[in-house]
Amino acid sequence: AFEAANQAGYRDIATVDCAPGQKRARVSFAADRTFVDFGQLFAATSMTPSHVISDELGIDVTAAIVNNDGELTPNWLAEMEDGMARFKDASFATGKIYSARVPDVLDGTFDLISRGLTAWRGGHGRPDHPEWNRERYVGATSLTAAIFKRDVFDRAGLLDERFVSYLEDVDFSIRCSLAGLHGVYLPRAVCSHHGSASWGAWSPQMVRHIARNQRLLAAK
C-alpha cells in the first residue's frame, strides 16, 4: 500500500519540461489521468501555478492565492499585471472584494491588524465608497484573492499549516512586515467572495478554529 501511494503521482505524469538549473517546470498528465484541485479536496484555497502567473505578468511570481469560494472578474489578472508593473517595489498585491451575497457591499479590501493581533478586513460589511477606490501601499492582506512575488516565501517563510483555516493570512502578513515586505492595494482588481464555504458561517468548527488560532497567533 505504501509503495502504491508513493508511486501513484508519478504514474499520472506523462512529461516534465524543466531546463537545467531552473526551479520551475511544466508538467503534462497522461491522457487518461487528471488531478483534483487542492481547494476541492480541503475546501481551502487554490494556487495558480507559478509559470502561468509569471508568464502572464512577466515578473518572477510564485503564486496567486484564491479562496475556493472566491470569483475573479475576467480582468483581475490584467489589473494585477498593470499594478505590479507600476508598483515595482511591492512584494504582493490585493484588490477589492465584494460580498457575493449582498451586491455593492464590501467583503474586504486590505487587512488592518491591531496591536492586540486582531484583524479587520478594510471596509467589511460597508457599502462601497470612493475611499476604497484609491491605490495605496499596504502592510497586510487577506488570502481571499492575492498575488505574491517569489521571494516573499523565501524571506517570510511559508504559510503555517498549523492554522488549517482562519488567521493564517494574519500570521503571514505579520511575518511579511517583520521581513520588511509590503504590498499594494489595487481596487480595479475585483472579485466576489461567498464566505464561510469551508464549514459554514459560525459553525462549531469555524468558532473553534478562530478561537484556537487567535491563541496560536498570540503565542507566536
C-alpha positions in Angstrom: 0.0 0.0 0.0 2.8 2.3 0.9 4.6 1.7 -2.4 1.4 2.3 -4.4 0.8 5.6 -2.6 4.4 6.6 -3.1 4.4 5.9 -6.9 0.8 6.9 -7.8 1.6 10.5 -8.5 4.5 9.7 -10.8 2.3 7.3 -12.9 -0.1 10.1 -13.6 2.6 12.3 -15.2 3.5 12.0 -18.8 6.3 14.5 -19.2 8.1 17.1 -17.1 9.6 20.0 -19.1 12.3 21.7 -17.0 15.5 23.3 -18.1 18.7 22.5 -16.1 19.1 24.8 -13.2 15.5 26.1 -13.3 13.1 25.9 -10.3 10.0 25.9 -12.5 8.7 23.1 -14.6 5.7 22.3 -16.8 4.0 19.1 -16.0 1.8 17.2 -18.5 -0.5 14.5 -17.3 -1.1 11.2 -19.0 -4.1 11.1 -21.4 -6.3 9.1 -19.0 -5.2 10.8 -15.9 -6.3 14.1 -14.3 -5.9 15.9 -10.9 -8.2 17.3 -8.3 -7.7 20.9 -7.3 -6.4 21.4 -3.7 -9.4 23.6 -2.9 -11.8 20.8 -3.8 -10.0 18.4 -1.5 -9.7 20.6 1.5 -12.2 23.4 0.9 -9.4 25.9 1.4 -7.5 27.8 -1.2 -6.2 27.1 -4.7 -2.9 28.2 -6.0 -2.3 29.1 -9.7 0.9 27.5 -10.9 3.9 29.9 -10.9 4.8 29.6 -14.6 1.2 30.6 -15.6 1.3 33.7 -13.4 4.9 34.6 -14.3 4.3 34.2 -18.0 1.2 36.4 -17.8 2.7 39.2 -15.7 6.3 39.0 -17.0 7.7 39.0 -13.4 9.0 36.4 -11.1 5.8 35.4 -9.3 5.3 32.3 -7.2 1.5 32.1 -6.9 -1.8 33.7 -6.9 -3.9 32.5 -4.0 -7.7 32.5 -4.4 -10.2 31.1 -1.9 -12.3 28.2 -3.2 -15.4 30.4 -2.8 -13.9 33.5 -4.5 -14.9 34.5 -8.0 -12.5 36.7 -10.0 -13.6 39.1 -12.6 -12.2 38.5 -16.1 -9.8 41.4 -15.9 -8.5 40.6 -12.4 -5.1 39.2 -13.6 -4.7 42.1 -16.1 -5.2 44.6 -13.4 -2.7 42.8 -11.2 -0.2 42.9 -14.1 -0.7 46.6 -14.5 -0.4 47.3 -10.8 2.6 45.2 -10.2 4.3 46.8 -13.1 3.7 50.3 -11.7 4.4 49.5 -8.1 7.7 47.6 -8.7 8.7 47.7 -5.0 5.6 45.9 -3.9 6.0 42.3 -2.9 2.3 41.3 -3.1 -1.0 42.8 -4.3 -4.6 42.5 -3.3 -7.8 44.0 -4.8 -11.3 45.0 -3.9 -13.5 42.1 -2.7 -17.3 42.4 -2.8 -19.8 40.2 -0.9 -21.3 37.7 -3.3 -24.5 37.7 -1.2 -25.1 41.4 -1.0 -24.2 43.4 -4.2 -22.3 46.7 -3.7 -21.3 45.8 -0.2 -17.7 45.1 0.5 -16.4 41.9 1.9 -13.0 43.5 2.3 -10.0 45.2 0.7 -6.7 45.0 2.5 -6.2 43.9 6.1 -5.7 46.1 9.1 -4.1 44.5 12.2 -4.3 45.9 15.7 -1.6 45.7 18.4 -3.8 43.1 20.0 -3.3 40.9 16.9 -7.0 41.2 15.8 -7.6 41.9 12.2 -10.3 43.8 10.2 -10.8 43.5 6.5 -10.9 47.1 5.5 -14.5 48.1 4.5 -16.0 44.8 5.5 -19.8 45.0 5.6 -19.9 48.6 4.4 -21.3 49.9 1.1 -18.7 50.6 -1.5 -17.3 54.2 -1.2 -14.7 56.3 -3.0 -12.3 55.9 -0.1 -11.8 52.3 -1.2 -11.0 53.3 -4.8 -7.6 54.7 -4.0 -4.5 52.7 -4.8 -2.1 52.6 -1.8 0.7 50.6 -0.2 -0.5 48.2 2.5 1.1 46.0 5.1 -1.3 43.2 5.3 -3.7 41.2 3.0 -6.3 38.5 3.3 -5.8 35.4 1.2 -9.2 35.6 -0.4 -7.5 36.8 -3.6 -3.9 37.9 -3.7 -0.7 37.6 -5.7 2.8 37.2 -4.4 6.3 37.5 -5.8 8.6 34.5 -5.4 11.0 36.0 -2.8 8.1 36.7 -0.3 8.1 33.0 0.7 11.9 32.9 0.7 12.0 35.8 3.2 8.9 35.4 5.2 8.5 31.6 5.1 5.6 29.5 4.0 2.0 29.6 5.4 1.9 28.0 8.8 -0.1 24.8 8.3 -1.0 24.5 12.0 -3.7 27.2 11.5 -5.5 25.0 8.9 -8.0 27.8 8.2 -8.6 31.3 9.6 -6.0 33.8 10.7 -3.2 32.1 8.7 -3.2 35.2 6.5 -2.8 37.5 9.5 0.1 35.5 10.7 1.7 35.5 7.3 1.1 39.3 6.9 2.8 39.9 10.2 5.8 37.9 9.1 5.9 39.8 5.9 6.1 43.1 7.8 8.8 41.8 10.0 10.8 40.8 6.9 10.4 44.4 5.6 7.9 43.5 2.9 4.9 45.5 1.8 2.1 45.2 -0.7 -0.2 47.3 -2.8 -3.9 47.6 -2.9 -5.3 47.6 -6.5 -9.1 48.4 -6.3 -9.7 47.8 -10.0 -8.7 44.1 -9.5 -12.2 42.9 -8.3 -13.5 39.7 -7.0 -16.5 38.5 -5.1 -16.5 36.3 -2.0 -19.3 34.0 -0.8 -17.6 33.4 2.6 -17.7 30.6 5.1 -17.7 27.9 2.3 -15.5 25.6 4.2 -17.5 24.9 7.4 -20.5 27.3 7.3 -21.0 30.7 8.9 -20.2 30.5 12.7 -20.4 26.7 12.7 -18.8 24.9 15.7 -15.7 24.2 13.5 -15.3 27.8 12.5 -15.7 29.2 16.0 -13.3 26.5 17.4 -10.6 27.3 14.8 -10.9 31.1 15.2 -10.6 30.8 18.9 -7.7 28.3 18.8 -5.9 30.2 16.1 -6.1 33.6 17.9 -4.3 31.9 20.8 -1.7 30.4 18.4 -1.2 33.8 16.8 -0.6 35.5 20.2 1.7 32.7 21.4 3.9 33.2 18.3 
